[in-house]
């Protein structure tokens, strides 16, 4: 089903929350004035035992959520091509599948409302760890203002052949957003000391990649546990993964 997604579309997961509305509005800047569509995607959990009346009610509720997000985007008055879709399934696996055919996946973090100091909600955490594209986790500040310009872009490298592509994409995003980049690694090369900050040793191919972006501020760290735990701990300081 997701093969039909435009390769460079931006997908926003919407669920009726104000966090999702913030994510949809935030994503407008990513596509305004371009041919890249903004796809508002709602994932509905349906009950296999439900009857026709329940199914119709669930579909109507889903369409209302999507239309609310659509109206919020349209109200900004920006030149944006907006597409909408409702899919059946579990939110995290369905959005991960969608991420295979999109350049950027945006979600609002509802965890920020209950834990503004840094908690990351389960959906955002799951997507950041497993999505196949960049993930923007849009959080509101205490006053509802977007503070993403002060937050990092985070790239996790693990010694795989895809590391160079991951880092190059992250560097491009950091340059475009005038943001700082933090490169975290799950392990050090054989014989390298552990630690963080200046003590991190990166593969020479990655170092050459960094050298190509002298205007991007980059720091590094070694994970002391699962990447999802790192995201949860530093959520308040992250704008893109």
DACOR-V941913 format. One record per residue. RES is the residue in one letter. SS is DSSP state (a for helix, b for strand, c for the rest). PSI is psi as a letter, one per 30 degrees, with the letter a starting at -180 (none if undefined). NEAR is the number of other C-alpha atoms within 10 Angstrom. Layout:
res = <RES;RES>
ss = <SS;SS>
psi = <PSI;PSI>
near = <NEAR;NEAR>
This chain:
res = <X;X;X;X;X;X;X;X;X;X;X;X;X;X;X;X;X;X;X;X;X;X;X;X;X;X;X;X;X;X;X;X;X;X;X;X;X;X;X;X;X;X;X;X;X;X;X;X;X;X;X;X;X;X;X;X;X;X;X;X;X;X;X;X;X;X;X;X;X;X;X;X;X;X;X;X;X;X;X;X;X;X;X;X;X;X;X;X;X;X;X;X;X;X;X;X;X;X;X;X;X;X;X;X;X;X;X;X;X;X;X;X;X;X;X;X;X;X;X;X;X;X;X;X;X;X;X;X;X;X;X;X;X;X;X;X;X;X;X;X;X;X;X;X;X;X;X;X;X;X;X;X;X;X;X;X;X;X;X;X;X;X;X;X;X;X;X;X;X;X;X;X;X;X;X;X;X;X;X;X;X;X;X;X;X;X;X;X;X;X;X;X;X;X;X;X;X;X;X;X;X;X;X;X;X;X;X;X;X;X;X;X;X;X;X;X;X;X;X;X;X;X;X;X;X;X;X;X;X;X;X;X;X;X;X;X;X;X;X;X;X>
ss = <c;a;a;a;c;c;c;c;c;b;b;b;b;c;c;c;c;a;a;a;a;a;a;a;a;a;a;a;a;a;a;c;c;c;c;c;c;b;b;b;b;b;b;b;c;c;c;c;c;c;c;a;a;a;a;a;a;a;a;a;a;a;a;a;a;a;a;a;a;a;a;a;a;a;c;c;c;c;c;c;c;b;b;b;b;b;b;b;c;c;a;a;a;a;a;a;a;a;a;a;a;c;c;b;b;b;b;b;c;c;a;a;a;a;c;c;c;c;c;c;c;a;a;a;a;a;a;a;a;a;c;c;c;b;b;b;b;b;c;b;c;c;c;c;c;b;c;a;a;a;c;b;b;b;b;b;b;c;c;c;c;c;a;a;a;a;a;a;a;a;a;a;a;a;a;a;a;c;c;c;b;b;b;b;b;c;c;c;c;c;c;c;c;c;c;c;a;a;a;c;c;c;c;a;a;a;a;a;a;a;a;c;c;c;c;c;c;b;b;b;b;b;c;c;c;c;a;a;a;a;a;a;a;c;a;a;a;b;b;b;c>
psi = <e;f;f;f;k;k;e;g;l;k;k;k;k;k;g;f;l;f;e;e;e;e;e;e;e;e;f;e;f;f;f;k;g;l;g;k;k;j;j;j;k;k;j;k;j;l;j;f;g;l;l;e;e;e;e;e;e;e;e;e;e;e;e;e;e;e;e;e;e;e;e;e;e;e;f;f;g;l;j;k;j;k;l;l;k;k;l;k;a;k;e;e;e;e;e;e;e;e;f;f;g;l;f;k;k;k;l;k;j;f;f;f;e;f;i;f;f;f;k;k;l;e;e;e;e;e;e;e;e;f;l;g;l;k;k;j;j;j;k;k;a;e;g;f;l;k;g;f;f;g;l;l;k;k;k;k;k;g;g;l;f;f;e;e;e;e;e;e;e;e;e;e;e;e;e;e;f;h;l;k;k;k;j;k;k;f;l;l;l;k;f;k;l;a;a;a;b;f;f;k;k;l;k;e;e;e;e;e;e;e;f;f;i;f;f;k;k;k;l;l;l;k;k;g;a;k;e;e;e;e;e;e;e;g;e;f;g;k;f;k;none>
near = <7;12;11;8;17;14;14;15;21;25;27;28;23;29;21;17;14;16;22;25;26;24;26;27;19;20;23;21;12;16;19;16;12;10;12;18;20;25;24;25;24;24;20;18;13;15;10;7;8;11;9;9;9;13;15;12;11;17;17;12;14;23;16;13;21;24;15;15;28;21;11;15;23;16;10;11;9;13;14;20;16;16;14;16;12;16;17;12;14;12;20;19;16;17;27;19;17;21;25;17;20;21;17;23;28;26;28;27;26;23;21;21;19;11;12;16;16;19;20;27;19;15;17;24;22;16;26;23;17;16;20;19;20;23;24;24;26;28;31;21;15;12;6;11;10;14;15;21;13;14;16;24;25;25;21;21;21;12;15;7;9;10;17;19;12;16;21;17;15;23;28;13;18;23;17;10;12;15;21;23;25;22;22;22;21;15;18;18;12;6;6;12;12;15;15;16;13;9;13;20;21;19;14;9;10;17;13;12;15;18;10;11;15;9;13;19;16;18;15;21;19;20;18;14;9;10;17;17;15;14;21;18;14;14;26;23;19;24;20;25;21>
